[in-house]
Amino acid sequence: MEVEKETAPPPVANLPAEEILSTYESALPPPTQDEPVSWTFRVEELEGSRYRLSMIATLAEEWTVYSQDIDPEIGPIPTEMVVEAGAGVEPIGAVTETSATLKKKYDNTWEAEVSKVDGGTVTYSQVVRMEPGATVSGYLTYQTCNDEMCLPPRDVPFTFDAGAGLATVDGISGDATDFTLGGGDDDRAVASVRPFGDHNFNAEPLAACNVGEAVTQGQGLWAIFGLGLLGGLFALIMPCIFPMIPLTVSFFTKSGGSRAEGIKQAALYGFFIFLIYVLLSAPFHLIAGIDPSILNSIASNVWLNLVFFVVFIIFAGSFFGFYELTLPQSWSNRASQAEGVGGVVGIFFMALTLALVSFSCTGPILGSLLVEAVSDGAWPLTAGMAGFGVALGLPFALFAAFPGVLNSMPKSGGWLNSVKVVLGFVEIALAFKFLSNADLVGNWNLLRIEPFLLIWMLCSLGIAAYLFGWISFPHDSRNRKVGPVAAIIAVAGVLFTAYLAFGFTKNEETGSYESLNLLSGIAPPVCYSYLNPCDCPQGITCFKDLDAGLAYAREVNKPVMLDFTGYTCVNCRKMEENVWSQDRINDILTEDYVLISLYVDDRKELPADQQQEVARLDGSGRRILIDQVGEKWHYFQQSVFQHATQPYYVLVSPDGQTLNPPVAYTPDVDDYEAFLRCGLNTFEELQGK
């Protein structure tokens, strides 16, 4: 339980109530969940060649920074503002800390009373005396935490050039603002009107009537955990692992000692299997810490998608039995030798040995999981690996606790190889998904919807033909029989082929093919066709250029839906094919809105006169070159609306006023309709004013 008590008001010795001659200010972008603290550097010119330098933090909800007055030995890093004395610069007094949300309370994380700022704003100020034309510089060190995690400490540099009247924070500069009246307001909000190109956008919604609710990351993590669990269950019945279950459980239950001790060791063995697979995701957290956009760009990188295509084809060949993928023998030998240490360490190396020697079976499934999850970020990848590890490790503990269940397990045999071959066909189908991604992003116009569906139909028929015994592979037994389970899966393969064939049915209303809901986000868009091409989904008229779309919206006086999307975005296709296809949604988008679809993974090069260097949005102060169409739209989405993922739908007026809170992936049709009607009603009210 946390006991709160208010601190005494902070000292204000160097914050005199006197006339402010002018103010210079520079601000970082508003806080987000990725960058939960935003800093504004404000310089107020006072009389007598004095300046008040202030670093003002704006915190995202549920995030905190620590006071400058805490004992660093407790654990958290205290906030520290350092103004470097130099030629013509003389600090006056001490740095002051001012915040309405500064409180001292017991913190369970650090097990001590800690002074910290919970949400809101906090200002750190230092008065200096400066000679004319002098430049002052410094930095602010801080650490931010929430209830679940702490981010690494950061240094935010700042400089002020009195001669040029230029304030800079973390590489971003701002201009001067002259005031005729004294006083200043440290809690002024950063303006929400942000320019982009020739347009100004106000990201602050006019209305809060939206009832739509996007799928949360927590729900997404559970879904990916389930995907990893399913992959682990498939790996469990592979020839490299399945026969090991009774042998390993028997080893623990009969290796001496009590039955309880054997169960304990088997449970520890299963836990270490889980831990090993979770640890495989650790490097991706380090990469994300260097640059969060690295993982997010994997799904739209042409060359990486081509690599994935080749890797999946290689995996398929391994499953078919044409060759075997193994890790170097020396790795498993060293791990096996370490088993002799005994105790907890020995059990860990037993688990590591299993992970290494079973790579030929688990590697392809694990690779599929890595590729599917990594583009969503490091935490979804960890969730997937955790699910995989649970599915592999849990059976060893359960069978050790209930050894009688082992007697009912099916015996090893040819059916294990059949599982591998079926997964081989699945790997081929998935391989062409990544080739399709590369084709879409690269604008190659090769793997359109027709050949993609034909390839998947061949894979589905291949599964049926194999299970019926019409075709065979190197490791199949000569007298392979068609069992009831194999027959059911084979019939399912035939039915799925018929379902895929339905994808060639033409929709007369849209002029394109019928959408296949089960393949939403996997197959190319139905408009990407040789025989029935269309420019926009579901027959809706859309623009793919911001300037042209806004100009048309002003001409017809309609609100705009900014659709931040991507060629490789799975949930974007699900929205277009499952939600936009509903008549009530289609009618609103067609008749009441101007749709502007901006593809953030479009790799077409921008004309030379549109390429420009811009400041990175991660607060590093570095600059990047925007030279591709998709980079331009992604920067627009992040810099103006403070959101980086797709799909993302923003309803704005033709002059750039956001009408209501934007939404992301919203599969519920009622919620999405409420979102659209909310924006439409707000626009009509705006017109009536």
C-alpha positions as CSV (number, residue, x, y, z in Angstrom):
1,M,0.0,0.0,0.0
2,E,1.3,3.4,-0.9
3,V,1.1,6.2,1.6
4,E,1.1,9.6,0.0
5,K,2.1,12.9,1.6
6,E,2.5,16.2,-0.1
7,T,5.9,17.9,-0.1
8,A,6.4,21.4,0.9
9,P,6.3,24.0,-1.9
10,P,9.6,24.0,-3.8
11,P,11.9,27.0,-3.3
12,V,11.3,29.9,-5.7
13,A,14.3,32.0,-4.9
14,N,15.4,32.3,-8.5
15,L,11.9,32.6,-10.0
16,P,11.3,36.3,-9.3
17,A,8.0,37.8,-10.3
18,E,9.5,40.4,-12.6
19,E,9.0,41.6,-16.2
20,I,9.9,39.1,-18.9
21,L,11.4,41.0,-21.9
22,S,11.2,38.1,-24.4
23,T,10.9,34.3,-24.6
24,Y,12.7,31.8,-26.7
25,E,11.4,28.3,-26.9
26,S,12.0,24.9,-28.6
27,A,9.9,21.8,-28.0
28,L,10.1,18.1,-28.8
29,P,7.0,16.2,-30.1
30,P,4.3,15.5,-27.5
31,P,4.7,12.4,-25.4
32,T,3.7,8.9,-26.7
33,Q,3.9,5.4,-25.2
34,D,7.2,4.9,-27.0
35,E,8.6,8.3,-25.9
36,P,6.6,9.0,-22.6
37,V,8.3,12.2,-21.7
38,S,8.5,15.3,-23.9
39,W,10.7,18.2,-23.1
40,T,10.3,21.9,-23.9
41,F,13.3,24.2,-23.5
42,R,12.2,27.8,-22.6
43,V,14.5,30.8,-22.2
44,E,13.0,34.0,-20.6
45,E,15.0,37.2,-20.9
46,L,15.0,39.2,-17.7
47,E,16.4,42.6,-16.8
48,G,20.1,43.0,-16.1
49,S,21.5,40.6,-18.7
50,R,19.9,37.7,-16.9
51,Y,18.1,34.7,-18.4
52,R,15.9,32.1,-16.9
53,L,16.6,28.7,-18.5
54,S,13.7,26.2,-18.0
55,M,13.4,22.5,-19.0
56,I,9.7,21.6,-18.9
57,A,8.6,17.9,-19.0
58,T,5.2,16.8,-20.2
59,L,4.5,13.2,-19.1
60,A,2.3,10.6,-20.7
61,E,-0.3,9.1,-18.4
62,E,0.9,6.5,-15.9
63,W,4.6,7.5,-16.4
64,T,6.7,9.2,-13.7
65,V,10.1,11.0,-13.4
66,Y,12.0,11.3,-10.1
67,S,12.7,14.4,-8.2
68,Q,16.1,16.1,-8.2
69,D,16.2,15.7,-4.4
70,I,16.0,11.9,-3.9
71,D,18.9,9.9,-2.7
72,P,20.4,8.1,-5.7
73,E,21.4,5.1,-3.5
74,I,17.7,4.2,-3.2
75,G,17.7,3.1,-6.8
76,P,16.0,5.5,-9.3
77,I,18.0,8.1,-11.1
78,P,17.2,11.6,-9.8
79,T,16.5,14.3,-12.4
80,E,19.5,16.6,-12.8
81,M,19.7,19.9,-14.8
82,V,23.3,21.0,-15.4
83,V,24.1,24.4,-16.9
84,E,27.7,24.5,-18.0
85,A,29.5,27.7,-17.0
86,G,31.6,29.1,-19.8
87,A,32.9,32.3,-21.4
88,G,30.4,35.0,-20.6
89,V,28.0,32.7,-18.7
90,E,27.5,32.8,-14.9
91,P,24.9,30.6,-13.1
92,I,23.0,32.4,-10.3
93,G,21.6,30.3,-7.5
94,A,20.5,26.7,-7.6
95,V,18.2,24.7,-9.9
96,T,14.6,24.8,-8.8
97,E,11.9,22.1,-9.3
98,T,8.3,23.1,-9.7
99,S,5.3,20.7,-10.3
100,A,1.7,20.4,-9.1
101,T,2.1,16.6,-9.2
102,L,5.3,16.3,-7.2
103,K,4.7,14.0,-4.3
104,K,6.7,12.0,-1.8
105,K,5.3,8.5,-1.2
106,Y,6.3,4.9,-0.5
107,D,7.3,3.1,-3.7
108,N,6.9,-0.7,-3.7
109,T,9.4,-1.0,-6.5
110,W,12.3,0.7,-4.6
111,E,10.9,-0.2,-1.1
112,A,11.5,3.4,0.1
113,E,9.9,6.8,0.2
114,V,10.6,8.5,-3.1
115,S,9.8,12.0,-4.4
116,K,8.5,11.8,-7.9
117,V,6.3,13.5,-10.4
118,D,3.3,11.4,-11.5
119,G,1.9,12.7,-14.8
120,G,1.3,16.3,-15.7
121,T,4.3,18.6,-16.0
122,V,7.4,19.5,-14.1
123,T,9.7,22.5,-14.6
124,Y,13.4,22.7,-13.8
125,S,14.8,26.3,-13.9
126,Q,18.2,27.9,-13.6
127,V,18.9,31.7,-13.8
128,V,22.2,32.7,-15.5
129,R,23.9,36.0,-16.3
130,M,25.1,36.2,-19.9
131,E,27.3,38.7,-21.7
132,P,25.8,40.0,-25.0
133,G,26.2,37.4,-27.8
134,A,27.2,34.6,-25.4
135,T,26.1,31.0,-25.8
136,V,25.1,28.8,-22.9
137,S,24.7,25.0,-23.0
138,G,23.9,22.2,-20.7
139,Y,21.9,19.0,-20.3
140,L,19.2,17.4,-18.3
141,T,19.5,13.7,-17.1
142,Y,16.3,11.9,-16.1
143,Q,14.8,8.4,-15.8
144,T,11.1,7.6,-16.4
145,C,9.2,4.6,-15.1
146,N,5.6,3.2,-15.0
147,D,4.2,0.4,-12.9
148,E,5.7,-2.3,-15.2
149,M,9.0,-1.0,-16.4
150,C,11.7,1.6,-16.3
151,L,13.4,3.1,-19.4
152,P,17.2,3.7,-19.4
153,P,18.3,7.1,-18.2
154,R,18.6,9.7,-20.9
155,D,20.5,13.0,-21.4
156,V,18.7,15.8,-23.1
157,P,21.1,18.5,-24.3
158,F,20.1,22.1,-24.7
159,T,21.8,25.3,-25.9
160,F,20.8,29.0,-26.2
161,D,22.6,31.4,-28.5
162,A,21.8,34.9,-27.1
163,G,23.3,36.6,-30.2
164,A,21.1,34.7,-32.6
165,G,18.2,34.4,-30.2
166,L,18.0,30.7,-30.9
167,A,17.0,28.0,-28.3
168,T,17.8,24.4,-29.2
169,V,16.7,21.2,-27.3
170,D,18.0,17.8,-28.4
171,G,18.9,19.2,-31.9
172,I,15.5,20.9,-32.5
173,S,15.6,24.7,-32.7
174,G,12.8,27.3,-32.0
175,D,12.2,31.0,-32.6
176,A,11.7,33.9,-30.2
177,T,8.3,35.2,-29.1
178,D,8.1,38.8,-27.8
179,F,5.8,39.6,-24.8
180,T,4.6,43.1,-23.9
181,L,3.3,42.0,-20.5
182,G,5.2,40.5,-17.6
183,G,4.8,37.0,-16.3
184,G,4.9,33.6,-17.9
185,D,2.9,30.4,-17.7
186,D,5.0,27.3,-17.2
187,D,2.0,25.1,-17.9
188,R,1.3,26.4,-21.4
189,A,0.4,23.5,-23.7
190,V,2.4,23.0,-26.8
191,A,0.2,24.0,-29.8
192,S,-1.6,21.1,-31.5
193,V,-1.5,22.7,-34.9
194,R,1.3,21.1,-36.9
195,P,2.3,21.9,-40.5
196,F,2.9,19.3,-43.1
197,G,3.8,20.4,-46.6
198,D,1.4,23.2,-47.6
199,H,-1.2,22.2,-45.0
200,N,-1.8,22.8,-41.3
201,F,-3.3,20.0,-39.3
202,N,-4.9,20.3,-35.8
203,A,-4.4,17.0,-34.2
204,E,-6.7,17.9,-31.2
205,P,-10.1,16.3,-31.9
206,L,-13.1,18.7,-31.9
207,A,-15.4,16.1,-30.4
208,A,-15.0,13.1,-28.1
209,C,-18.1,11.2,-29.3
210,N,-16.2,8.3,-30.7
211,V,-17.2,4.9,-29.2
212,G,-15.0,2.8,-31.4
213,E,-12.3,1.0,-29.7
214,A,-9.2,-0.4,-31.3
215,V,-7.8,-3.8,-30.5
216,T,-5.3,-3.2,-27.7
217,Q,-1.7,-4.5,-27.6
218,G,-2.6,-6.7,-24.7
219,Q,-5.1,-8.6,-26.8
220,G,-2.6,-8.8,-29.6
221,L,0.0,-10.2,-27.3
222,W,-2.3,-13.0,-26.2
223,A,-3.2,-13.8,-29.8
224,I,0.5,-14.1,-30.6
225,F,1.1,-16.2,-27.5
226,G,-1.6,-18.5,-28.8
227,L,0.1,-18.6,-32.2
228,G,3.3,-19.6,-30.5
229,L,1.5,-22.2,-28.4
230,L,0.1,-23.7,-31.5
231,G,3.5,-23.8,-33.2
232,G,5.0,-25.4,-30.1
233,L,2.3,-28.1,-30.2
234,F,3.1,-28.9,-33.8
235,A,6.8,-29.1,-32.9
236,L,5.9,-31.4,-30.0
237,I,4.6,-34.1,-32.4
238,M,7.6,-33.9,-34.7
239,P,10.0,-37.0,-35.0
240,C,12.8,-35.1,-33.2
241,I,10.9,-34.5,-30.0
242,F,7.9,-36.8,-29.7
243,P,9.9,-40.0,-29.0
244,M,12.0,-38.1,-26.4
245,I,9.0,-37.4,-24.1
246,P,8.6,-40.9,-22.5
247,L,12.4,-41.4,-22.4
248,T,13.0,-38.1,-20.6
249,V,10.1,-38.4,-18.2
250,S,11.2,-42.0,-17.4
251,F,14.7,-40.7,-16.7
252,F,13.5,-38.2,-14.1
253,T,11.0,-40.5,-12.4
254,K,13.4,-43.5,-12.1
255,S,16.8,-41.7,-11.6
256,G,16.8,-42.2,-7.8
257,G,15.3,-40.3,-5.0
258,S,11.7,-39.8,-4.2
259,R,8.9,-39.5,-6.7
260,A,8.4,-35.9,-5.6
261,E,12.0,-35.1,-6.4
262,G,11.6,-36.7,-9.9
263,I,8.6,-34.5,-10.5
264,K,10.5,-31.4,-9.3
265,Q,13.4,-32.1,-11.7
266,A,11.1,-32.8,-14.6
267,A,9.2,-29.5,-13.9
268,L,12.5,-27.7,-13.7
269,Y,13.5,-29.3,-17.0
270,G,10.3,-28.1,-18.7
271,F,10.8,-24.6,-17.2
272,F,14.3,-24.4,-18.6
273,I,13.0,-25.3,-22.1
274,F,10.5,-22.4,-21.8
275,L,13.3,-20.1,-20.6
276,I,15.7,-20.9,-23.4
277,Y,13.1,-20.0,-26.1
278,V,12.1,-16.8,-24.3
279,L,15.7,-15.8,-24.1
280,L,16.0,-16.1,-27.9
281,S,13.9,-12.9,-28.1
282,A,16.3,-10.9,-25.9
283,P,18.5,-9.5,-28.7
284,F,15.4,-8.1,-30.4
285,H,14.7,-5.9,-27.4
286,L,18.2,-4.5,-27.6
287,I,17.7,-3.7,-31.3
288,A,14.4,-2.1,-30.5
289,G,16.1,0.0,-27.8
290,I,18.6,1.3,-30.4
291,D,15.9,2.2,-32.9
292,P,12.2,1.1,-32.4
293,S,11.5,1.5,-36.1
294,I,13.9,-1.3,-37.1
295,L,11.6,-4.1,-36.2
296,N,8.6,-2.2,-37.6
297,S,10.3,-1.9,-41.0
298,I,11.1,-5.6,-41.5
299,A,7.6,-6.5,-42.9
300,S,7.9,-3.9,-45.7
301,N,11.6,-4.5,-46.7
302,V,11.7,-6.0,-50.2
303,W,15.0,-7.8,-49.7
304,L,14.2,-9.2,-46.3
305,N,10.9,-10.6,-47.6
306,L,12.8,-12.2,-50.5
307,V,15.2,-13.7,-47.9
308,F,12.2,-15.0,-46.0
309,F,10.8,-16.5,-49.2
310,V,14.0,-18.4,-49.8
311,V,14.3,-19.5,-46.2
312,F,10.8,-20.9,-46.1
313,I,11.4,-22.9,-49.4
314,I,14.5,-24.3,-47.8
315,F,12.5,-25.3,-44.7
316,A,9.9,-26.9,-46.9
317,G,12.6,-29.1,-48.6
318,S,13.8,-30.2,-45.1
319,F,10.3,-31.2,-44.1
320,F,9.8,-33.1,-47.3
321,G,12.9,-35.1,-46.4
322,F,15.2,-34.0,-49.3
323,Y,17.9,-32.9,-46.8
324,E,18.2,-32.2,-43.0
325,L,18.9,-28.9,-41.4
326,T,21.0,-29.3,-38.3
327,L,23.1,-27.0,-36.1
328,P,26.9,-27.7,-35.8
329,Q,27.5,-31.0,-34.0
330,S,30.0,-29.4,-31.7
331,W,27.2,-27.2,-30.1
332,S,25.2,-30.1,-29.0
333,N,28.3,-32.1,-27.9
334,R,29.4,-29.3,-25.6
335,A,25.9,-28.9,-24.1
336,S,25.7,-32.7,-23.6
337,Q,29.0,-32.7,-21.8
338,A,27.8,-30.0,-19.4
339,E,24.9,-32.2,-18.4
340,G,27.3,-34.2,-16.2
341,V,27.6,-31.2,-13.8
342,G,24.4,-32.4,-12.1
343,G,21.9,-30.4,-10.1
344,V,20.1,-27.4,-11.5
345,V,23.0,-26.6,-13.9
346,G,23.0,-30.1,-15.3
347,I,19.2,-30.0,-15.9
348,F,19.6,-26.6,-17.7
349,F,22.1,-28.1,-20.1
350,M,19.8,-31.1,-20.7
351,A,17.1,-28.7,-21.8
352,L,19.6,-26.8,-24.0
353,T,20.7,-30.1,-25.5
354,L,17.1,-30.9,-26.5
355,A,16.7,-27.5,-28.0
356,L,19.9,-27.9,-30.1
357,V,19.4,-31.5,-31.3
358,S,15.7,-30.9,-32.2
359,F,16.5,-27.9,-34.4
360,S,15.9,-29.8,-37.6
361,C,12.3,-30.2,-36.5
362,T,11.7,-27.0,-34.5
363,G,13.8,-24.7,-36.7
364,P,11.4,-24.3,-39.5
365,I,8.4,-23.8,-37.2
366,L,10.4,-21.4,-35.0
367,G,11.6,-19.5,-38.1
368,S,8.0,-19.1,-39.2
369,L,7.0,-17.7,-35.8
370,L,10.0,-15.3,-35.7
371,V,9.2,-13.9,-39.1
372,E,5.4,-13.5,-38.3
373,A,5.9,-11.8,-35.0
374,V,9.1,-9.8,-35.3
375,S,7.6,-7.0,-37.5
376,D,5.2,-6.2,-34.7
377,G,8.0,-5.5,-32.2
378,A,10.1,-7.1,-29.5
379,W,7.3,-7.8,-27.0
380,P,5.0,-9.6,-29.4
381,L,8.0,-11.7,-30.4
382,T,8.7,-12.6,-26.8
383,A,5.0,-13.5,-26.4
384,G,5.2,-15.8,-29.3
385,M,8.4,-17.5,-28.1
386,A,6.9,-17.8,-24.6
387,G,3.9,-19.7,-26.1
388,F,6.3,-21.9,-28.1
389,G,8.3,-22.7,-25.0
390,V,5.2,-23.4,-22.9
391,A,3.9,-26.0,-25.4
392,L,7.3,-27.7,-25.5
393,G,8.2,-27.6,-21.8
394,L,4.9,-28.2,-20.1
395,P,4.3,-31.8,-21.2
396,F,7.5,-33.0,-19.5
397,A,6.3,-31.7,-16.2
398,L,2.7,-33.0,-16.6
399,F,3.8,-36.5,-17.7
400,A,6.2,-36.7,-14.8
401,A,3.4,-35.9,-12.4
402,F,0.9,-38.3,-14.1
403,P,3.1,-41.0,-15.7
404,G,0.1,-43.2,-16.3
405,V,-0.9,-40.9,-19.1
406,L,2.1,-42.0,-21.1
407,N,0.5,-45.4,-21.7
408,S,-2.2,-43.7,-23.7
409,M,0.1,-41.8,-26.0
410,P,0.3,-42.9,-29.6
411,K,3.4,-44.9,-30.5
412,S,6.1,-43.3,-32.7
413,G,5.9,-44.3,-36.4
414,G,5.3,-43.1,-39.9
415,W,2.6,-40.7,-38.9
416,L,5.3,-38.4,-37.5
417,N,6.8,-38.1,-40.9
418,S,3.4,-37.4,-42.4
419,V,3.1,-34.4,-40.0
420,K,6.4,-33.1,-41.4
421,V,5.4,-33.4,-45.0
422,V,2.0,-31.6,-44.4
423,L,3.9,-28.8,-42.7
424,G,6.2,-28.7,-45.7
425,F,3.3,-27.8,-48.0
426,V,2.3,-25.2,-45.4
427,E,5.8,-23.7,-45.5
428,I,5.6,-23.4,-49.3
429,A,2.3,-21.6,-49.1
430,L,3.7,-19.2,-46.5
431,A,6.8,-18.6,-48.6
432,F,4.7,-17.2,-51.4
433,K,3.1,-14.8,-48.9
434,F,6.5,-13.2,-48.4
435,L,7.2,-13.2,-52.1
436,S,3.9,-11.4,-52.5
437,N,5.0,-8.8,-49.9
438,A,8.1,-8.1,-51.9
439,D,6.2,-7.9,-55.1
440,L,3.6,-5.4,-53.7
441,V,6.2,-3.1,-52.1
442,G,8.5,-3.3,-55.0
443,N,5.7,-2.6,-57.5
444,W,6.9,-5.5,-59.7
445,N,3.4,-6.6,-60.8
446,L,4.3,-10.3,-60.9
447,L,2.5,-12.2,-58.2
448,R,-1.0,-10.9,-58.4
449,I,-4.1,-12.5,-56.9
450,E,-4.6,-15.1,-59.7
451,P,-1.2,-16.9,-59.5
452,F,-1.2,-16.5,-55.7
453,L,-4.5,-18.4,-55.4
454,L,-3.4,-21.0,-57.9
455,I,-0.2,-21.7,-55.9
456,W,-2.2,-22.1,-52.7
457,M,-4.7,-24.4,-54.4
458,L,-1.8,-26.6,-55.5
459,C,-0.4,-26.7,-52.0
460,S,-3.8,-27.6,-50.5
461,L,-4.3,-30.3,-53.2
462,G,-0.8,-31.5,-52.5
463,I,-1.7,-32.1,-48.9
464,A,-4.8,-34.1,-49.9
465,A,-2.9,-36.1,-52.5
466,Y,-0.1,-37.0,-50.1
467,L,-2.5,-38.1,-47.3
468,F,-4.5,-40.2,-49.7
469,G,-1.3,-41.9,-50.6
470,W,-1.2,-40.7,-54.2
471,I,2.3,-39.1,-53.9
472,S,5.2,-39.9,-51.5
473,F,8.4,-38.5,-50.2
474,P,11.9,-39.9,-49.3
475,H,11.2,-40.9,-45.7
476,D,7.8,-42.4,-46.2
477,S,7.3,-46.1,-45.4
478,R,6.4,-48.3,-48.4
479,N,3.1,-49.7,-46.9
480,R,1.8,-46.3,-45.7
481,K,-1.9,-46.6,-44.9
482,V,-4.6,-43.9,-44.9
483,G,-5.9,-43.6,-41.4
484,P,-9.1,-41.8,-40.3
485,V,-7.3,-38.7,-39.1
486,A,-5.3,-38.5,-42.4
487,A,-8.5,-38.9,-44.4
488,I,-10.2,-36.1,-42.5
489,I,-7.3,-33.7,-43.1
490,A,-7.2,-34.8,-46.8
491,V,-10.9,-34.0,-47.2
492,A,-10.4,-30.7,-45.5
493,G,-7.6,-30.0,-48.0
494,V,-10.0,-30.6,-50.9
495,L,-12.7,-28.4,-49.3
496,F,-10.1,-25.6,-48.7
497,T,-9.1,-25.9,-52.4
498,A,-12.8,-25.3,-53.4
499,Y,-12.9,-22.3,-51.0
500,L,-9.9,-20.8,-52.7
501,A,-11.5,-21.4,-56.1
502,F,-14.4,-19.2,-54.9
503,G,-11.9,-16.4,-54.9
504,F,-12.1,-16.3,-58.7
505,T,-15.8,-15.3,-58.5
506,K,-16.3,-11.7,-59.8
507,N,-18.2,-9.2,-57.6
508,E,-20.3,-7.2,-60.0
509,E,-20.7,-4.3,-57.6
510,T,-17.0,-3.7,-57.1
511,G,-15.8,-5.0,-60.4
512,S,-13.1,-7.1,-58.7
513,Y,-13.0,-10.6,-57.2
514,E,-14.9,-11.7,-54.1
515,S,-12.8,-11.4,-51.0
516,L,-11.8,-14.5,-49.1
517,N,-12.1,-13.7,-45.4
518,L,-9.8,-16.5,-44.3
519,L,-7.0,-15.0,-46.5
520,S,-7.5,-11.4,-45.5
521,G,-4.0,-9.9,-45.1
522,I,-2.3,-13.0,-46.5
523,A,-3.3,-12.9,-50.1
524,P,-2.7,-9.9,-52.3
525,P,-5.6,-7.4,-52.4
526,V,-8.3,-8.5,-54.8
527,C,-7.8,-5.3,-56.8
528,Y,-4.2,-6.4,-57.5
529,S,-5.4,-8.5,-60.4
530,Y,-4.5,-9.3,-64.1
531,L,-8.0,-9.8,-65.2
532,N,-10.1,-7.5,-63.0
533,P,-7.9,-4.8,-61.7
534,C,-9.2,-1.9,-59.6
535,D,-7.5,1.1,-58.0
536,C,-9.3,1.2,-54.6
537,P,-10.8,-1.5,-52.4
538,Q,-14.6,-2.3,-52.5
539,G,-15.2,0.0,-55.4
540,I,-14.6,3.1,-53.3
541,T,-13.1,6.2,-55.0
542,C,-9.9,7.0,-53.3
543,F,-6.9,9.3,-53.6
544,K,-3.3,8.2,-52.9
545,D,-1.9,11.7,-52.7
546,L,-2.6,14.1,-49.8
547,D,-2.7,17.3,-51.9
548,A,-5.0,16.0,-54.6
549,G,-7.4,14.5,-52.0
550,L,-7.6,17.6,-49.8
551,A,-8.2,19.8,-52.9
552,Y,-11.1,17.5,-54.0
553,A,-12.5,17.6,-50.5
554,R,-12.6,21.4,-50.5
555,E,-14.2,21.3,-53.9
556,V,-17.1,19.0,-52.9
557,N,-17.1,20.2,-49.2
558,K,-16.8,16.8,-47.6
559,P,-14.8,15.5,-44.7
560,V,-11.7,13.4,-45.3
561,M,-10.7,10.0,-44.0
562,L,-7.0,9.7,-43.8
563,D,-6.3,6.0,-44.2
564,F,-2.7,5.2,-43.1
565,T,-2.1,1.8,-44.6
566,G,0.5,-0.5,-46.1
567,Y,0.9,-3.0,-48.8
568,T,2.1,-5.6,-46.3
569,C,-0.3,-4.6,-43.5
570,V,-2.4,-7.7,-42.5
571,N,-5.0,-5.8,-40.4
572,C,-5.4,-3.2,-43.1
573,R,-6.6,-5.9,-45.6
574,K,-8.8,-7.4,-42.9
575,M,-10.5,-4.0,-42.4
576,E,-10.9,-3.4,-46.2
577,E,-12.3,-6.9,-46.9
578,N,-14.3,-7.6,-43.8
579,V,-15.5,-4.1,-42.6
580,W,-15.4,-1.8,-45.6
581,S,-17.3,-4.5,-47.6
582,Q,-20.4,-4.1,-45.4
583,D,-23.1,-2.1,-47.2
584,R,-23.6,0.5,-44.4
585,I,-19.9,1.2,-44.1
586,N,-19.3,1.2,-47.9
587,D,-22.2,3.7,-48.4
588,I,-20.7,6.1,-45.8
589,L,-17.2,6.0,-47.3
590,T,-18.5,6.3,-50.8
591,E,-21.1,9.1,-50.3
592,D,-20.1,11.1,-47.3
593,Y,-16.3,11.0,-47.1
594,V,-13.3,11.6,-49.4
595,L,-10.9,8.7,-48.8
596,I,-7.2,9.3,-48.9
597,S,-5.1,6.1,-48.6
598,L,-1.5,6.8,-47.7
599,Y,0.8,3.7,-48.0
600,V,3.6,4.0,-45.5
601,D,5.6,1.2,-47.2
602,D,5.5,2.6,-50.7
603,R,9.1,2.4,-51.9
604,K,8.7,4.6,-55.0
605,E,11.3,7.4,-54.9
606,L,10.1,10.9,-54.3
607,P,10.9,13.6,-57.0
608,A,14.1,15.4,-56.1
609,D,12.3,18.6,-55.2
610,Q,10.2,16.8,-52.6
611,Q,13.1,15.0,-50.9
612,Q,14.3,16.6,-47.6
613,E,16.1,16.0,-44.4
614,V,14.0,16.1,-41.3
615,A,14.7,15.7,-37.6
616,R,14.1,12.2,-36.2
617,L,11.2,11.9,-33.9
618,D,13.0,9.8,-31.3
619,G,14.5,12.8,-29.6
620,S,18.0,11.9,-30.6
621,G,18.6,15.1,-32.4
622,R,19.7,13.2,-35.5
623,R,18.3,13.9,-39.0
624,I,17.1,11.5,-41.7
625,L,16.5,11.9,-45.4
626,I,12.9,11.4,-46.6
627,D,13.4,10.2,-50.2
628,Q,10.6,7.6,-50.6
629,V,6.8,8.1,-50.8
630,G,6.1,5.7,-48.0
631,E,8.6,7.4,-45.7
632,K,6.9,10.7,-46.4
633,W,3.5,9.4,-45.3
634,H,4.9,7.6,-42.3
635,Y,6.6,10.7,-41.1
636,F,3.4,12.6,-41.6
637,Q,1.5,10.1,-39.5
638,Q,4.1,10.1,-36.7
639,S,4.9,13.9,-36.6
640,V,1.3,15.1,-36.8
641,F,-0.8,12.4,-35.1
642,Q,1.8,10.8,-32.9
643,H,1.0,7.3,-34.0
644,A,3.3,4.8,-35.9
645,T,1.3,1.7,-36.6
646,Q,-1.2,0.8,-39.3
647,P,-4.1,0.7,-40.0
648,Y,-4.8,4.2,-38.6
649,Y,-7.9,6.2,-39.5
650,V,-8.1,9.9,-39.0
651,L,-11.2,11.9,-39.8
652,V,-10.4,15.6,-40.7
653,S,-12.1,18.6,-42.3
654,P,-10.7,19.8,-45.6
655,D,-8.7,22.4,-43.8
656,G,-7.0,19.9,-41.5
657,Q,-9.1,20.0,-38.3
658,T,-9.3,16.6,-36.6
659,L,-13.0,15.8,-36.1
660,N,-12.9,13.1,-33.4
661,P,-10.4,10.7,-31.9
662,P,-8.7,8.5,-34.5
663,V,-9.0,4.7,-34.3
664,A,-6.7,1.8,-35.3
665,Y,-7.7,-1.7,-36.1
666,T,-11.5,-1.8,-35.3
667,P,-13.0,-5.1,-36.6
668,D,-16.4,-4.5,-34.9
669,V,-18.6,-3.1,-37.7
670,D,-20.9,-1.3,-35.2
671,D,-18.0,0.5,-33.5
672,Y,-16.5,1.5,-36.9
673,E,-19.8,2.9,-38.1
674,A,-20.2,4.9,-34.9
675,F,-16.7,6.3,-35.5
676,L,-17.6,7.4,-39.0
677,R,-20.9,8.9,-38.0
678,C,-19.3,10.7,-35.1
679,G,-16.9,12.4,-37.5
680,L,-19.7,13.2,-40.0
681,N,-21.9,14.8,-37.3
682,T,-19.0,16.9,-36.0
683,F,-18.2,18.1,-39.5
684,E,-21.9,19.1,-40.0
685,E,-21.9,21.0,-36.7
686,L,-18.7,22.7,-37.8
687,Q,-20.3,23.8,-41.1
688,G,-23.3,25.2,-39.2
689,K,-21.2,27.6,-37.2
